[in-house]
Every structure is written in structure tokens, then in C-alpha cells.
Amino acid sequence: MSGATVRRTSAGSPMGLLSVFGSTLFQLSGVFMLSPLMLVLLKEREVSTTVAGLFAATTWLGIFIVTPFASALTKRWGQRTTMWFASAAPLLAAIGFLTTDVLWLWFALELLAGVAGGLRWVLAEAFIAEFAPSDRLGRYIGIYATMVGATFIIGPTLLAWVGSGGHAALGLVIALLCIGLAWTALIPVVPPHAESAHARVGLAGLWQAVRSHPIIMLAGFIGGFFELGLASILPLYGLAIGLGAVAAALLISVSGLGSTLIAIPVGIVADRFTDKVRGRRTLMVVCVAIALLAACGLPLVAQLQWLAWPIVFVLGAAGSSLYTLSMTDIGAREQGITLVNSTAVLVLNYTLGGLVASALSGALIDWSPNTGFPLVLISVAAIGLVALLRTRRSGAF
């Protein structure tokens, strides 16, 4: 491993970590309260389900548009300024939703919020890697992932508490986003890194990151496949194997529980290895092997329906672990713009894995929920396991 890929030893920045955690907690709680609220408001306006679905997809469109160029924007504006934009844009969008009823403007504002969300996703994780002590990097990335998972619960819970009627819900969203913006102002300046001045950005930078960390990006893809993608289609799978509507929907919660509970422990274990690079790779192999074993149990669910619950839990945990370990590996190797660039590629691969899982699994569940669907999951896990084992044995980290 060349010296250029080794992260300098860092004592960390407690204020940096606290400010990024505070900013993300309040911002994402507001965002995940706003998302279901807007769908409710659209349905109250008697907008078709198709249009409401397109509105929800606009967020992901914004993320996809901006993520390839996150490093270029960061290099031009600076990390703190870009994070300011990522924090201020959702606030502007929420104020716009409160003050206008024009549907096309709502779409434009949602696209803006999606762009900001993509930048925050990349920058916040890069900030955590910059500010965390080098010997506890996995722990803090795991804590951050757990906190992000908690905001998926906090936002909708606050909406259920306040209700969607009147302006109270949007007012609370705006308050949460304002608090998050205030926390953003406390994020310290990241010291400049010499390599950042020469770092490639944009599409060239993305390709360089893929070439530098191919196996890490593959792990991110598999993580997105099993965590993000499967969660989106689990209700369909539950119905296909004979579960009731409520039980089928609860499969998402079980997968999310596995994802949330594993992030901190796997980060702590990753920090304990003397050879941290080899240790992270060993943990990745273990996670993919466990996912493969769990996927092999899916054909048995037709006869033993209760198996669906532990299998879904394990697959969600394996996907979350792979993403946590991948981000820890990138954070340990990179700094500055190069870190932002590699994080952006990891986010793209994770999201792509989720989209591939959603696109393939829906049709396969209709066609063959007990054979075809498990076979795809087994194939993805097996390919990932073979690739990880080959690179681990060859020492190509």
C-alpha cells in the first residue's frame, strides 16, 4: 500500500464531530418529517397517486444529479460553504411549500431539496472521517449511521404527533431545519490537504476513485442491494409468501432494526484490529458469507414462514455492515477532496445497488418468490464473496 493512500494519524476534533452530528440529527429529522407530510398534502389536493409517486422520486433524482459532481462543487466552494448550501436549501424548500400552492414549484423545490440531500450525504460522512480520531474511526462512522437510522423514525413520529392539518407540521419542520442550520455554522474549518489541489473531480475523479478502490465500491453496491433495495420490496415479498398486510409491512421494520443495531458493534470491532486494512476486509468477507447463508435459507420460508423474520434481520444487518466498513476504509485512506470524491462514488454504488435490487426483485417476486427471488440474492452474495476472497488472498487491498 503506497504512502499516498494512508491517512495521517489524527487525534480528531470533538467539536467537529458534535457539530456534524447535531446538524445531521435536526436536518434529517426535519427532512424525514417533511417527506411524508408532502405526500399527505398532495393527496389532500386530490393529486393522482402517479404524480405523488413522481414527486417522491424527485428527491432521488436530485441526489443522482448532484452526487457525481459533489467533489467538483466542494473543490470550488469549500467544504463548509457547500455544507451551508446543503443545510440551507431544504429550509428554503420548506418555506416555499408553506408559501405557495403551485404544483410545478413544489416539484422544483423538492428537486432542490434532493440536490441538497445528496451533498449532505456525501459531505457529512466525509466530515465524520476527517474529524474522528483515527483509532476510533469505525466507531464514529457506526454511531453516525445509527443516528441517521434513528431520524427515519423521529421524523414520521413527530408528524404523527403534530398531525398534518394546518401549518403546525410545516412550522415544526422549518424549526428543525433552522436548528440544523445553526449546528452547521459550528462545523470547524477542515485544514487544507496538499493533495486536494491536484485531485481530479467530476466524472474523471469518479472513475479514478473506482479504479483506486474497486473492491470497496463492490462492497458498497452489495450493501445497498441488501439494505436499501430489499427494504423497499419486502412488503411485496411478505404478501407473496402469504403474510398479512400488516406483517408484510413489518418486514421493513425488522430489516431496519438489523441495519441500525449492527452499525456501532461492527465499527468498534473494525477498530480493534492491529492490521486495520486486513481486519476490515476480513469483516467484509464474514458479512457477505452471512448474507449468503441467510439467502440460502429463503427457499425454506415457503414451508417455515417464521424463518422470514430472522433472515430479513440478518440481510439488513449484513448490508448495513458492508456500507459502514466501506466508508470506514475510505475514511482511513483518503483526505480532503479525494475523500469527498471517493465518498460520492461509494454513495452512488450503494444507491445503484438499491435500485438494482428493487428493479429485479419486484418482477422476480411475481414470477417465483420461492425460487427465482432467492436465487438472485444468492448469486449477488456469492459473486461478492468470491471477489472479496480473491482480493484478500492476493493482498490487493
C-alpha positions as CSV (number, residue, x, y, z in Angstrom):
1,M,0.0,0.0,0.0
2,S,1.5,3.3,-1.1
3,G,2.0,6.2,1.3
4,A,-0.4,8.3,-0.7
5,T,-3.3,6.0,0.3
6,V,-2.5,6.1,4.1
7,R,-4.5,8.5,6.2
8,R,-2.4,10.7,8.6
9,T,-2.8,9.8,12.2
10,S,-5.4,12.2,13.7
11,A,-6.4,12.9,17.3
12,G,-9.8,14.1,16.0
13,S,-12.0,17.1,16.6
14,P,-14.7,16.7,19.3
15,M,-16.3,20.0,18.3
16,G,-16.3,18.9,14.6
17,L,-18.0,15.6,15.4
18,L,-20.6,17.2,17.7
19,S,-21.5,19.9,15.2
20,V,-21.8,17.4,12.3
21,F,-23.9,15.1,14.5
22,G,-26.1,17.9,15.6
23,S,-26.6,19.4,12.1
24,T,-27.5,16.0,10.7
25,L,-29.8,14.9,13.5
26,F,-32.0,18.0,13.3
27,Q,-31.8,18.4,9.5
28,L,-32.7,14.8,8.7
29,S,-35.4,14.7,11.3
30,G,-37.0,17.7,9.6
31,V,-36.5,16.2,6.1
32,F,-38.0,12.8,7.1
33,M,-40.9,14.6,8.7
34,L,-41.3,16.7,5.5
35,S,-41.3,13.8,3.0
36,P,-44.5,12.0,4.2
37,L,-46.1,15.3,5.0
38,M,-45.8,16.5,1.4
39,L,-47.3,13.2,0.1
40,V,-50.3,13.7,2.5
41,L,-50.7,17.3,1.3
42,L,-50.6,16.2,-2.3
43,K,-53.3,13.6,-1.7
44,E,-55.4,16.2,0.1
45,R,-55.2,18.3,-3.1
46,E,-56.5,15.2,-4.9
47,V,-53.4,14.8,-6.9
48,S,-53.1,11.3,-8.6
49,T,-51.0,8.6,-7.0
50,T,-48.8,8.6,-10.1
51,V,-48.0,12.3,-9.7
52,A,-47.4,11.8,-5.9
53,G,-45.0,9.0,-6.7
54,L,-43.2,11.1,-9.2
55,F,-42.9,13.8,-6.6
56,A,-41.3,11.3,-4.1
57,A,-38.9,10.2,-6.9
58,T,-37.8,13.8,-7.5
59,T,-35.8,13.6,-4.3
60,W,-33.7,10.7,-5.6
61,L,-33.4,12.4,-9.0
62,G,-31.8,15.4,-7.2
63,I,-29.4,13.0,-5.4
64,F,-28.4,11.3,-8.6
65,I,-27.9,14.6,-10.4
66,V,-25.5,16.1,-7.8
67,T,-23.6,13.2,-6.4
68,P,-21.2,12.8,-9.4
69,F,-20.3,16.5,-9.1
70,A,-20.2,16.7,-5.3
71,S,-16.4,16.8,-5.3
72,A,-16.2,19.5,-8.0
73,L,-18.7,21.7,-6.1
74,T,-16.8,21.2,-2.9
75,K,-13.4,22.0,-4.5
76,R,-14.9,25.2,-5.9
77,W,-16.9,26.4,-2.9
78,G,-15.0,24.7,0.0
79,Q,-16.4,22.1,2.4
80,R,-18.1,24.4,4.9
81,T,-19.7,26.6,2.2
82,T,-21.0,23.5,0.4
83,M,-22.4,22.2,3.7
84,W,-24.1,25.5,4.3
85,F,-25.9,25.2,0.9
86,A,-26.8,21.6,1.8
87,S,-28.3,22.8,5.1
88,A,-30.0,26.0,3.8
89,A,-31.6,24.5,0.6
90,P,-34.1,22.2,2.5
91,L,-35.1,25.2,4.7
92,L,-35.8,27.3,1.6
93,A,-37.8,24.4,0.1
94,A,-39.9,24.0,3.3
95,I,-40.6,27.8,3.4
96,G,-41.6,27.5,-0.3
97,F,-44.0,24.7,0.4
98,L,-45.6,26.8,3.1
99,T,-46.0,29.9,1.0
100,T,-47.1,28.6,-2.4
101,D,-49.5,26.1,-3.8
102,V,-48.2,26.0,-7.3
103,L,-47.5,22.3,-8.1
104,W,-44.6,22.8,-10.5
105,L,-42.9,25.0,-8.0
106,W,-43.3,22.2,-5.4
107,F,-41.5,19.8,-7.8
108,A,-38.7,22.3,-8.3
109,L,-38.3,22.8,-4.6
110,E,-38.3,19.1,-4.0
111,L,-35.6,18.7,-6.6
112,L,-33.6,21.4,-4.9
113,A,-34.0,19.6,-1.6
114,G,-32.9,16.3,-3.2
115,V,-29.7,18.0,-4.6
116,A,-29.0,19.3,-1.1
117,G,-29.7,15.9,0.4
118,G,-27.1,14.3,-1.9
119,L,-24.5,16.9,-1.0
120,R,-25.2,16.4,2.7
121,W,-25.0,12.6,2.4
122,V,-21.5,12.9,0.9
123,L,-20.1,15.8,2.9
124,A,-21.4,14.7,6.4
125,E,-19.8,11.3,6.1
126,A,-16.6,12.9,4.8
127,F,-16.6,15.3,7.7
128,I,-17.0,12.4,10.2
129,A,-14.0,10.7,8.6
130,E,-12.0,14.0,8.9
131,F,-12.9,14.7,12.5
132,A,-12.9,11.2,14.0
133,P,-9.8,10.0,15.9
134,S,-8.0,7.6,13.5
135,D,-8.1,4.8,16.1
136,R,-11.8,5.1,16.6
137,L,-13.0,5.9,13.0
138,G,-15.2,2.8,12.7
139,R,-16.9,3.5,16.0
140,Y,-17.9,7.1,15.0
141,I,-19.0,6.1,11.5
142,G,-21.1,3.4,13.1
143,I,-22.6,5.9,15.6
144,Y,-23.4,8.2,12.7
145,A,-25.1,5.5,10.7
146,T,-27.2,4.6,13.8
147,M,-28.2,8.2,14.3
148,V,-29.2,8.5,10.6
149,G,-31.3,5.4,11.0
150,A,-33.0,7.0,14.1
151,T,-34.0,10.0,12.1
152,F,-36.1,7.8,9.8
153,I,-38.2,7.1,12.9
154,I,-38.1,10.5,14.6
155,G,-39.4,12.4,11.5
156,P,-42.5,10.4,10.9
157,T,-43.2,10.1,14.6
158,L,-43.2,13.9,15.0
159,L,-45.6,14.1,12.1
160,A,-47.9,11.6,13.7
161,W,-47.7,13.6,16.9
162,V,-48.4,17.1,15.4
163,G,-50.7,15.9,12.6
164,S,-50.8,17.1,9.0
165,G,-53.6,19.7,9.4
166,G,-52.9,23.4,9.4
167,H,-49.4,24.9,9.3
168,A,-48.1,23.4,12.6
169,A,-46.4,20.5,10.9
170,L,-44.6,22.7,8.3
171,G,-43.7,25.1,11.1
172,L,-42.1,22.3,13.1
173,V,-40.2,21.2,10.0
174,I,-38.9,24.7,9.5
175,A,-37.8,24.9,13.2
176,L,-35.9,21.6,13.0
177,L,-34.2,22.7,9.8
178,C,-33.2,26.1,11.4
179,I,-31.7,24.3,14.3
180,G,-29.8,22.1,12.0
181,L,-28.5,25.1,10.1
182,A,-27.3,26.7,13.3
183,W,-25.4,23.5,14.1
184,T,-23.8,23.7,10.6
185,A,-22.4,27.1,11.5
186,L,-20.4,25.4,14.3
187,I,-18.6,23.0,11.9
188,P,-14.8,23.8,12.1
189,V,-12.7,24.5,9.0
190,V,-11.0,21.4,7.7
191,P,-7.3,22.0,7.3
192,P,-6.3,22.1,3.6
193,H,-4.6,18.9,2.3
194,A,-1.8,19.2,-0.2
195,E,-3.1,16.5,-2.4
196,S,-6.5,18.3,-2.8
197,A,-5.1,20.9,-5.1
198,H,-4.2,18.2,-7.7
199,A,-7.2,15.9,-7.0
200,R,-9.4,15.0,-10.0
201,V,-13.0,15.9,-9.7
202,G,-16.2,15.4,-11.7
203,L,-16.5,12.3,-13.9
204,A,-12.7,11.8,-14.1
205,G,-12.5,11.9,-10.4
206,L,-15.3,9.3,-10.1
207,W,-13.5,6.9,-12.4
208,Q,-10.2,7.4,-10.5
209,A,-12.0,6.5,-7.3
210,V,-13.5,3.4,-8.8
211,R,-10.1,2.3,-10.1
212,S,-8.4,3.0,-6.7
213,H,-11.0,1.1,-4.6
214,P,-12.8,-1.4,-6.9
215,I,-13.5,-4.0,-4.2
216,I,-14.7,-1.3,-1.7
217,M,-17.1,0.0,-4.3
218,L,-18.3,-3.6,-4.9
219,A,-18.9,-4.0,-1.2
220,G,-20.9,-0.7,-1.2
221,F,-23.0,-2.0,-4.1
222,I,-23.8,-5.2,-2.3
223,G,-24.5,-3.3,0.9
224,G,-27.1,-1.1,-1.0
225,F,-28.5,-4.2,-2.6
226,F,-29.2,-6.0,0.7
227,E,-30.1,-2.9,2.9
228,L,-31.6,-0.2,0.7
229,G,-33.0,-2.3,-2.2
230,L,-34.5,-5.2,-0.3
231,A,-36.2,-2.9,2.3
232,S,-38.2,-1.3,-0.5
233,I,-39.7,-4.5,-1.8
234,L,-40.1,-6.6,1.5
235,P,-43.8,-5.9,1.8
236,L,-44.3,-7.4,-1.7
237,Y,-42.3,-10.4,-0.7
238,G,-44.2,-10.8,2.6
239,L,-47.5,-10.8,0.7
240,A,-46.2,-13.3,-1.9
241,I,-45.3,-15.8,0.8
242,G,-48.7,-15.5,2.5
243,L,-48.2,-12.9,5.3
244,G,-50.9,-10.5,6.1
245,A,-50.6,-6.8,5.0
246,V,-49.5,-5.6,8.5
247,A,-47.0,-8.4,8.9
248,A,-45.6,-7.9,5.4
249,A,-45.1,-4.2,6.1
250,L,-43.4,-5.0,9.4
251,L,-40.6,-6.8,7.5
252,I,-39.3,-3.4,6.6
253,S,-39.0,-2.6,10.4
254,V,-37.2,-5.9,11.1
255,S,-34.7,-5.2,8.3
256,G,-34.2,-1.6,9.6
257,L,-33.7,-2.9,13.1
258,G,-30.9,-5.2,11.9
259,S,-29.3,-2.3,10.0
260,T,-29.5,0.0,13.0
261,L,-28.3,-2.4,15.7
262,I,-25.2,-3.7,13.9
263,A,-23.5,-0.4,12.8
264,I,-21.9,0.5,16.1
265,P,-20.7,-3.0,17.0
266,V,-19.2,-3.7,13.6
267,G,-17.4,-0.3,13.7
268,I,-16.0,-1.0,17.1
269,V,-14.7,-4.4,16.0
270,A,-13.1,-2.9,12.9
271,D,-11.1,-0.5,15.1
272,R,-9.7,-3.3,17.3
273,F,-7.6,-5.0,14.6
274,T,-3.9,-4.3,14.6
275,D,-3.8,-4.5,10.8
276,K,-6.9,-2.5,10.3
277,V,-7.0,-2.8,6.5
278,R,-6.9,-6.6,6.6
279,G,-9.3,-6.6,9.5
280,R,-11.9,-4.6,7.6
281,R,-11.5,-6.9,4.6
282,T,-12.0,-9.9,6.9
283,L,-15.1,-8.5,8.4
284,M,-16.5,-7.8,4.9
285,V,-15.9,-11.4,3.9
286,V,-17.7,-12.5,7.1
287,C,-20.7,-10.2,6.4
288,V,-21.1,-11.4,2.8
289,A,-20.8,-15.0,3.9
290,I,-23.5,-14.5,6.4
291,A,-25.7,-12.8,3.8
292,L,-25.1,-15.8,1.5
293,L,-26.1,-18.3,4.2
294,A,-29.2,-16.2,5.0
295,A,-30.2,-16.0,1.3
296,C,-29.8,-19.8,1.0
297,G,-32.4,-20.1,3.7
298,L,-35.1,-18.2,1.8
299,P,-36.4,-21.2,-0.2
300,L,-37.3,-22.8,3.1
301,V,-39.6,-19.9,4.0
302,A,-42.4,-21.4,1.9
303,Q,-42.6,-24.3,4.5
304,L,-41.3,-22.4,7.6
305,Q,-42.8,-19.0,7.3
306,W,-41.3,-17.8,10.6
307,L,-37.8,-18.0,9.1
308,A,-38.6,-14.8,7.1
309,W,-38.1,-12.7,10.2
310,P,-34.6,-13.7,11.2
311,I,-33.4,-13.9,7.6
312,V,-34.6,-10.4,6.8
313,F,-33.0,-9.1,10.0
314,V,-29.7,-10.7,9.1
315,L,-29.7,-9.4,5.5
316,G,-30.4,-5.9,6.7
317,A,-27.6,-6.2,9.2
318,A,-25.2,-7.5,6.6
319,G,-26.0,-4.7,4.1
320,S,-25.5,-2.0,6.8
321,S,-22.2,-3.6,7.9
322,L,-20.8,-3.6,4.4
323,Y,-21.6,0.1,3.9
324,T,-20.2,1.0,7.4
325,L,-17.0,-0.9,6.7
326,S,-16.6,0.5,3.2
327,M,-17.0,4.1,4.5
328,T,-14.5,3.4,7.3
329,D,-12.0,2.0,4.8
330,I,-12.3,5.1,2.5
331,G,-12.1,7.5,5.5
332,A,-8.9,5.7,6.7
333,R,-7.2,6.1,3.4
334,E,-8.3,9.5,2.0
335,Q,-8.4,13.1,3.0
336,G,-9.8,16.4,1.6
337,I,-11.3,16.5,-1.9
338,T,-10.1,12.9,-2.6
339,L,-12.1,11.8,0.4
340,V,-15.2,13.7,-0.8
341,N,-14.7,12.1,-4.3
342,S,-14.4,8.6,-3.0
343,T,-17.4,9.0,-0.7
344,A,-19.5,10.2,-3.6
345,V,-18.6,7.1,-5.6
346,L,-19.5,4.9,-2.6
347,V,-22.9,6.6,-2.2
348,L,-23.5,6.1,-6.0
349,N,-22.7,2.4,-5.8
350,Y,-24.7,1.9,-2.6
351,T,-27.7,3.7,-4.3
352,L,-27.2,1.8,-7.5
353,G,-27.2,-1.5,-5.6
354,G,-30.5,-0.5,-4.0
355,L,-32.1,0.4,-7.4
356,V,-30.9,-2.9,-9.0
357,A,-32.4,-4.9,-6.1
358,S,-35.7,-3.0,-6.4
359,A,-35.9,-3.4,-10.2
360,L,-35.0,-7.1,-10.3
361,S,-36.8,-8.2,-7.2
362,G,-40.3,-6.9,-7.9
363,A,-40.6,-8.9,-11.1
364,L,-39.0,-12.0,-9.6
365,I,-41.3,-11.9,-6.6
366,D,-44.3,-12.0,-9.0
367,W,-42.7,-14.8,-11.1
368,S,-41.1,-17.0,-8.5
369,P,-40.9,-15.8,-4.9
370,N,-39.6,-19.1,-3.5
371,T,-37.0,-19.9,-6.2
372,G,-36.2,-17.1,-8.6
373,F,-36.1,-14.3,-5.9
374,P,-33.8,-16.2,-3.5
375,L,-31.6,-17.3,-6.5
376,V,-30.8,-13.7,-7.3
377,L,-29.9,-12.9,-3.7
378,I,-27.7,-16.0,-3.5
379,S,-26.0,-15.1,-6.8
380,V,-25.2,-11.5,-5.7
381,A,-23.8,-12.6,-2.3
382,A,-21.8,-15.5,-3.9
383,I,-20.2,-13.1,-6.5
384,G,-19.3,-10.7,-3.8
385,L,-17.9,-13.4,-1.6
386,V,-15.7,-14.7,-4.4
387,A,-14.4,-11.3,-5.3
388,L,-13.6,-10.4,-1.6
389,L,-11.8,-13.7,-1.0
390,R,-9.7,-13.3,-4.2
391,T,-8.5,-9.8,-3.2
392,R,-7.9,-10.8,0.4
393,R,-5.7,-13.7,-0.6
394,S,-3.8,-11.7,-3.2
395,G,-3.3,-8.8,-0.8
396,A,-4.8,-6.4,-3.3
397,F,-6.3,-4.0,-0.7
